[in-house]
């Protein structure tokens, strides 16, 4: 009887272990975001990109952008960002920022809002969520790719649909 009880508790602990482990993607996003910039979901952005007048800004590093980015995006390097880099964008234009998961892009979004840009949103989950939902990305040669620069090995766990590149 004692062996059966011990086995039961062992089995219960094995089944419980995954619940104590890795956060879900949404929980991770919730822990990262300050909620200072409105978010836009990937499906809504996909619809908006068919219209003119949406400025899509990729706030990742140049090497990340070179591996892949969303078609039509303009590179705005997070580490070297200055508001003067976007002066050609009208302050009443619709601007969507993104990065790997939305953390860096939210910081850039805050700067844009502070500078008077009126319609700024942050792509929820960044390029990871965009690709996870099966959307197309392109490489530096403007060709479709499945490769996504995941920043580093740790962050690569949040990309479920694509080839992870981090070195």
matplotlib code that plots the C-alpha trace (Angstrom):
import matplotlib.pyplot as plt

x = [0.0, 2.8, 4.5, 1.3, 0.8, 4.4, 4.0, 0.8, 2.5, 5.4, 3.1, 1.1, 4.3, 5.4, 2.0, 2.1, 5.7, 4.8, 2.2, 5.0, 7.4, 7.5, 5.1, 2.7, 3.4, 0.6, 1.8, 5.3, 4.0, 1.9, 5.1, 7.1, 4.6, 4.0, 0.8, 1.9, 1.4, -1.8, -1.2, -2.4, -2.9, -1.3, -4.5, -5.5, -2.0, -2.2, -5.5, -4.0, -0.9, -3.1, -3.9, -1.6, -0.5, 0.6, 4.2, 5.7, 8.8, 11.1, 12.9, 15.4, 19.1, 20.3, 21.5, 18.0, 16.3, 18.6, 17.6, 13.9, 11.3, 7.7, 7.4, 7.2, 9.0, 11.6, 14.5, 14.7, 17.6, 16.6, 20.1, 20.7, 17.1, 16.7, 13.3, 14.8, 15.1, 11.3, 10.7, 9.4, 6.5, 3.5, 2.5, -1.1, -0.1, -0.7, 2.5, 3.0, 6.2, 7.5, 10.5, 11.0, 8.3, 7.2, 9.4, 11.9, 9.2, 7.0, 9.9, 10.2, 6.4, 6.6, 9.1, 6.9, 3.8, 5.9, 7.0, 3.4, 2.7, -1.0, -1.7, 1.1, 0.6, 2.8, 2.5, 1.5, 4.1, 6.3, 7.6, 7.6, 3.8, 3.5, 5.4, 3.8, 0.5, 1.8, 2.3, 4.9, 8.3, 11.1, 14.8, 17.3, 16.9, 13.1, 12.5, 10.2, 11.9, 11.1, 14.2, 13.7, 16.5, 15.4, 17.9, 19.4, 18.8, 16.7, 14.2, 14.0, 11.7, 8.9, 9.2, 7.1, 6.8, 10.0, 13.7, 15.5, 18.6, 20.4, 24.2]
y = [0.0, 2.4, 1.8, 2.5, 5.8, 6.8, 6.0, 8.0, 11.1, 10.6, 10.5, 13.5, 15.5, 14.6, 15.7, 18.9, 19.9, 21.4, 23.7, 25.2, 25.6, 27.9, 30.7, 30.9, 33.4, 35.6, 35.6, 36.5, 39.4, 40.6, 40.5, 42.6, 45.2, 48.5, 49.0, 52.6, 52.1, 50.5, 47.1, 45.8, 42.1, 40.5, 39.9, 43.5, 44.7, 42.3, 44.0, 47.5, 46.8, 46.5, 50.2, 53.1, 55.4, 52.9, 53.3, 50.0, 50.4, 47.5, 48.5, 45.6, 45.7, 45.7, 42.0, 40.9, 42.9, 41.3, 37.8, 38.6, 41.4, 42.1, 43.3, 47.1, 47.6, 50.3, 49.6, 51.9, 50.5, 50.6, 51.1, 54.2, 55.6, 59.4, 61.0, 62.9, 59.6, 59.6, 63.3, 62.5, 60.6, 63.0, 63.2, 62.2, 59.1, 55.6, 54.1, 50.5, 49.5, 46.0, 44.1, 40.4, 40.3, 43.9, 45.1, 47.3, 48.6, 49.7, 51.9, 53.4, 53.8, 55.7, 58.1, 58.6, 59.4, 61.8, 63.5, 64.1, 61.2, 60.5, 57.1, 54.7, 51.1, 48.2, 44.8, 42.4, 39.7, 41.3, 39.4, 36.1, 36.3, 37.4, 34.4, 32.0, 32.9, 31.8, 35.2, 35.8, 37.4, 38.4, 38.5, 41.2, 40.1, 40.6, 36.9, 34.9, 33.1, 31.0, 32.2, 34.6, 36.2, 35.3, 37.7, 34.9, 31.2, 32.1, 34.2, 31.6, 29.5, 32.0, 31.3, 28.2, 28.5, 29.2, 28.6, 30.1, 32.2, 33.8, 33.9]
z = [0.0, 0.9, -2.5, -4.3, -2.4, -3.0, -6.7, -6.8, -5.3, -7.7, -10.6, -9.4, -9.1, -12.6, -14.0, -11.9, -13.0, -16.4, -14.8, -12.6, -15.6, -18.6, -18.8, -21.7, -24.5, -23.3, -19.7, -20.9, -22.9, -20.0, -17.8, -20.4, -21.4, -19.5, -21.5, -22.4, -26.1, -27.6, -29.1, -32.4, -33.1, -36.1, -38.0, -37.7, -38.9, -41.8, -42.9, -42.4, -44.4, -47.5, -47.1, -47.9, -45.1, -42.5, -41.5, -40.2, -38.1, -37.2, -34.0, -33.9, -34.7, -38.3, -38.1, -36.9, -39.7, -42.3, -41.3, -41.7, -41.3, -42.2, -45.8, -46.0, -42.7, -42.2, -39.9, -36.9, -34.8, -31.1, -29.9, -32.1, -32.3, -32.4, -33.0, -35.9, -37.8, -38.3, -39.0, -42.5, -41.0, -40.5, -36.8, -37.7, -39.7, -38.5, -37.2, -36.1, -34.3, -33.7, -32.5, -31.5, -28.9, -28.4, -25.5, -27.4, -29.8, -26.9, -25.7, -29.2, -29.2, -26.0, -27.6, -30.6, -28.5, -26.4, -29.6, -30.7, -32.9, -32.5, -33.9, -32.6, -31.9, -31.0, -32.7, -30.0, -29.6, -32.3, -35.2, -33.2, -32.9, -36.5, -37.7, -35.1, -36.7, -40.1, -41.6, -44.2, -43.5, -45.9, -45.8, -46.8, -50.4, -50.2, -50.5, -48.3, -45.4, -42.4, -40.5, -37.6, -35.6, -32.0, -30.3, -28.3, -27.3, -24.3, -26.3, -29.1, -26.9, -27.8, -31.6, -32.4, -36.1, -37.9, -38.1, -35.1, -35.7, -32.8, -33.5]

ax = plt.figure().add_subplot(projection="3d")
ax.plot(x, y, z, "-o")
ax.set_aspect("equal")
plt.show()
